[in-house]
Amino acid sequence: MLQGLQRFLHKDVSIVQCDGNDLVALEKSRSMLSHPNTKNDEPNSLLGSPYDFEKQAYVCEGFGKVYMLNHLDAPISGLIFVGLNSKVSEAVKIATEGRKISK
């Protein structure tokens, strides 16, 4: 599955780790956007795919959705966590909002 994700990643983004629950840690550089704010931002975003703001997910044709679980501002480098399925991603978001897990 990670090979499928790899083809959508920006060249300056790397996969740090993936667990058996479809949670993935990505490392982004400080100039990289977590997600595009406009269509023109797509070339400088984590993934080279359209972003669905309502679902908070990249839509990767032929692969599926990649759900954003946290964000970092562009001037900050670090880890971004994404989910590869909606159920696990929603559970992580709820746990984070309920402060059962923290960054």
Backbone torsions as a table, in degrees:
resi	resn	phi	psi	omega
1	MET	NA	-37.0	-178.6
2	LEU	-65.6	-30.5	176.9
3	GLN	-63.8	-36.0	177.0
4	GLY	-65.4	-40.8	178.3
5	LEU	-67.9	-39.7	-175.9
6	GLN	-53.6	-37.6	-176.1
7	ARG	-69.2	-15.8	179.0
8	PHE	-96.0	-15.0	-176.0
9	LEU	-70.4	141.9	172.4
10	HIS	-60.4	151.4	-176.1
11	LYS	-62.2	-22.4	-179.6
12	ASP	-97.5	16.4	178.1
13	VAL	-117.4	137.5	178.9
14	SER	-129.2	152.0	176.2
15	ILE	-83.4	124.2	179.4
16	VAL	-91.3	-47.2	-178.4
17	GLN	-162.2	153.5	174.3
18	CYS	-135.6	139.5	177.3
19	ASP	-106.0	179.8	-177.7
20	GLY	-74.9	-2.8	-179.4
21	ASN	-104.2	17.7	-179.4
22	ASP	66.6	29.9	171.8
23	LEU	-101.8	134.4	-175.6
24	VAL	-129.5	135.7	173.3
25	ALA	-101.1	125.1	177.9
26	LEU	-114.4	146.3	174.2
27	GLU	-106.1	128.1	179.8
28	LYS	-116.2	150.8	176.1
29	SER	-79.9	167.0	-175.4
30	ARG	-70.0	-20.3	179.9
31	SER	-89.4	-7.2	-175.5
32	MET	-83.5	139.7	174.5
33	LEU	-86.1	141.6	174.9
34	SER	-62.8	-41.5	175.4
35	HIS	-150.4	156.9	-179.7
36	PRO	-71.0	142.2	173.6
37	ASN	-91.5	-26.3	175.4
38	THR	-139.6	169.2	178.3
39	LYS	-58.3	-34.7	-179.3
40	ASN	-68.3	-18.6	-179.5
41	ASP	-81.9	-13.7	-174.7
42	GLU	-53.2	-39.8	179.9
43	PRO	-64.9	-19.4	-179.0
44	ASN	-110.6	25.3	-179.5
45	SER	-109.8	165.6	-176.6
46	LEU	-50.0	-48.1	-176.7
47	LEU	-120.1	146.3	177.9
48	GLY	-88.2	59.1	-178.8
49	SER	-144.6	159.5	176.2
50	PRO	-61.6	150.7	-179.1
51	TYR	-112.9	130.4	177.1
52	ASP	-98.1	105.2	-176.6
53	PHE	-66.3	-33.5	179.7
54	GLU	-65.6	-43.7	-179.0
55	LYS	-86.7	-11.3	-174.5
56	GLN	53.6	52.9	-176.1
57	ALA	-149.1	146.3	168.6
58	TYR	-79.1	144.3	177.8
59	VAL	-110.3	104.4	-174.5
60	CYS	-100.9	108.2	-175.9
61	GLU	-59.2	126.2	179.4
62	GLY	84.3	-4.6	179.1
63	PHE	-119.9	-45.1	-178.6
64	GLY	123.8	-163.0	-178.1
65	LYS	-92.0	146.6	174.6
66	VAL	-121.3	108.7	-172.5
67	TYR	-87.7	130.3	177.3
68	MET	-77.6	127.9	179.7
69	LEU	-106.3	-16.8	172.7
70	ASN	-155.3	168.5	-179.9
71	HIS	-133.3	151.0	170.7
72	LEU	-128.3	140.1	176.7
73	ASP	-63.3	155.7	-176.8
74	ALA	-55.9	-39.7	-177.4
75	PRO	-76.1	5.3	-176.8
76	ILE	-115.0	129.4	173.5
77	SER	-92.3	159.1	177.9
78	GLY	153.6	-162.9	-176.1
79	LEU	-93.5	137.3	173.1
80	ILE	-118.2	132.9	178.1
81	PHE	-104.4	132.8	178.3
82	VAL	-128.8	156.6	176.2
83	GLY	-116.9	145.6	-178.5
84	LEU	-103.3	2.8	171.2
85	ASN	-143.2	152.2	-171.3
86	SER	-69.1	-37.2	-176.9
87	LYS	-66.0	-48.6	179.4
88	VAL	-65.7	-41.1	-179.9
89	SER	-61.9	-43.6	178.6
90	GLU	-65.4	-40.3	178.6
91	ALA	-62.0	-41.3	178.7
92	VAL	-66.2	-42.7	178.8
93	LYS	-61.7	-43.6	179.4
94	ILE	-64.3	-43.1	179.5
95	ALA	-64.8	-37.9	178.5
96	THR	-67.5	-45.9	179.8
97	GLU	-63.8	-35.5	178.7
98	GLY	-83.5	5.0	178.8
99	ARG	59.8	28.2	174.2
100	LYS	-81.7	-22.9	170.0
101	ILE	-134.5	156.1	179.9
102	SER	-137.7	164.5	179.8
103	LYS	-73.6	NA	NA
